Amino acid sequence: VGLHGDNMIAGVIQPITLTLMLENTTAVEAGKAATNIVNWSFYRTFLATGGTGMVLGLTLAIFLVSKRADNRAIAKVAIIPNLFNIGEINMFGVPVVLNPFLIIPFILAPIVSITFGYIMTYIGFCPVMYVTMPWTMPPFLMGFLAAGGSIMAGITQLLAIALSVLIYIPFVKMYEKNQLDQTK
């Protein structure tokens, strides 16, 4: 019906996560450690890379395993917008919307990604983020800059994307098998 999930929950999530981000920024400016793992940049870095549902992972999975020219054509058009966290081409072009094969990874990939990001930050592999980034910041750069120029944060974001690709791959294969079955 045209409702955008990220925008719908932003009214609740954004004030909380921006406040946590501000606390981190203030702490770092005072020479203290940032302590709020979950904050606005963390949320953007690990929950919606490529767009809602970690759909950059879907695009990359299509490039890796798709045998269908139509799906690969959509992925070619989607990749550049995905690099700026815009996922509408995937949502309506693949489509993800009303697609029973892709709804599971669409929900699962962000959950795995944000859990992975949290664990990696908690154990100290990825620093706590304290710089607010625009939602259109490309992957790796978002993590790198949000953590004050930490290569480990950028690497953690890339690893989260790799996890999302692994999650999407079997579902892309099932979806394409169903597409093939329907053309017979």
Secondary structure as UniProt FT lines:
FT   HELIX           5..29
FT   TURN            30..31
FT   HELIX           40..47
FT   TURN            49..50
FT   TURN            52..54
FT   HELIX           55..65
FT   HELIX           69..82
FT   TURN            83..85
FT   HELIX           88..93
FT   TURN            94..95
FT   TURN            97..98
FT   TURN            100..102
FT   HELIX           103..122
FT   TURN            123..124
FT   TURN            135..136
FT   TURN            139..140
FT   HELIX           141..146
FT   TURN            147..148
FT   HELIX           151..183
//
